């Protein structure tokens, strides 16, 4: 399953690099990308909702997810400051 998906991504990147970018195509590409991401998120949520194991352990997974998110946010702040100083922006 990963092989065909990887080929599609690489093929799309090559085609996107070879074709010239037209300003009138950008809103269409943006709309298609947003639609694709929303569809994938919806399908992921539907799959998660059907899985009894994941749904029953949502309390534990939710607390761990919040801890990971907070840790990521807290860690990104100092790193961004250090990177800004290193690049002298």
Secondary structure as a PSIPRED ss2 file (coil, helix, strand):
# PSIPRED VFORMAT (PSIPRED V4.0)

   1 X C   1.000  0.000  0.000
   2 X H   0.000  1.000  0.000
   3 X H   0.000  1.000  0.000
   4 X H   0.000  1.000  0.000
   5 X H   0.000  1.000  0.000
   6 X H   0.000  1.000  0.000
   7 X H   0.000  1.000  0.000
   8 X H   0.000  1.000  0.000
   9 X H   0.000  1.000  0.000
  10 X H   0.000  1.000  0.000
  11 X H   0.000  1.000  0.000
  12 X H   0.000  1.000  0.000
  13 X H   0.000  1.000  0.000
  14 X H   0.000  1.000  0.000
  15 X H   0.000  1.000  0.000
  16 X H   0.000  1.000  0.000
  17 X H   0.000  1.000  0.000
  18 X H   0.000  1.000  0.000
  19 X C   1.000  0.000  0.000
  20 X C   1.000  0.000  0.000
  21 X C   1.000  0.000  0.000
  22 X C   1.000  0.000  0.000
  23 X H   0.000  1.000  0.000
  24 X H   0.000  1.000  0.000
  25 X H   0.000  1.000  0.000
  26 X H   0.000  1.000  0.000
  27 X H   0.000  1.000  0.000
  28 X H   0.000  1.000  0.000
  29 X H   0.000  1.000  0.000
  30 X H   0.000  1.000  0.000
  31 X H   0.000  1.000  0.000
  32 X H   0.000  1.000  0.000
  33 X H   0.000  1.000  0.000
  34 X H   0.000  1.000  0.000
  35 X H   0.000  1.000  0.000
  36 X H   0.000  1.000  0.000
  37 X H   0.000  1.000  0.000
  38 X H   0.000  1.000  0.000
  39 X H   0.000  1.000  0.000
  40 X H   0.000  1.000  0.000
  41 X H   0.000  1.000  0.000
  42 X H   0.000  1.000  0.000
  43 X H   0.000  1.000  0.000
  44 X H   0.000  1.000  0.000
  45 X H   0.000  1.000  0.000
  46 X H   0.000  1.000  0.000
  47 X H   0.000  1.000  0.000
  48 X H   0.000  1.000  0.000
  49 X H   0.000  1.000  0.000
  50 X H   0.000  1.000  0.000
  51 X C   1.000  0.000  0.000
  52 X H   0.000  1.000  0.000
  53 X H   0.000  1.000  0.000
  54 X H   0.000  1.000  0.000
  55 X H   0.000  1.000  0.000
  56 X H   0.000  1.000  0.000
  57 X C   1.000  0.000  0.000
  58 X H   0.000  1.000  0.000
  59 X H   0.000  1.000  0.000
  60 X H   0.000  1.000  0.000
  61 X H   0.000  1.000  0.000
  62 X H   0.000  1.000  0.000
  63 X H   0.000  1.000  0.000
  64 X H   0.000  1.000  0.000
  65 X H   0.000  1.000  0.000
  66 X H   0.000  1.000  0.000
  67 X H   0.000  1.000  0.000
  68 X H   0.000  1.000  0.000
  69 X H   0.000  1.000  0.000
  70 X H   0.000  1.000  0.000
  71 X H   0.000  1.000  0.000
  72 X H   0.000  1.000  0.000
  73 X H   0.000  1.000  0.000
  74 X H   0.000  1.000  0.000
  75 X H   0.000  1.000  0.000
  76 X H   0.000  1.000  0.000
  77 X H   0.000  1.000  0.000
  78 X H   0.000  1.000  0.000
  79 X H   0.000  1.000  0.000
  80 X H   0.000  1.000  0.000
  81 X H   0.000  1.000  0.000
  82 X H   0.000  1.000  0.000
  83 X H   0.000  1.000  0.000
  84 X H   0.000  1.000  0.000
  85 X H   0.000  1.000  0.000
  86 X H   0.000  1.000  0.000
  87 X H   0.000  1.000  0.000
  88 X C   1.000  0.000  0.000
  89 X C   1.000  0.000  0.000
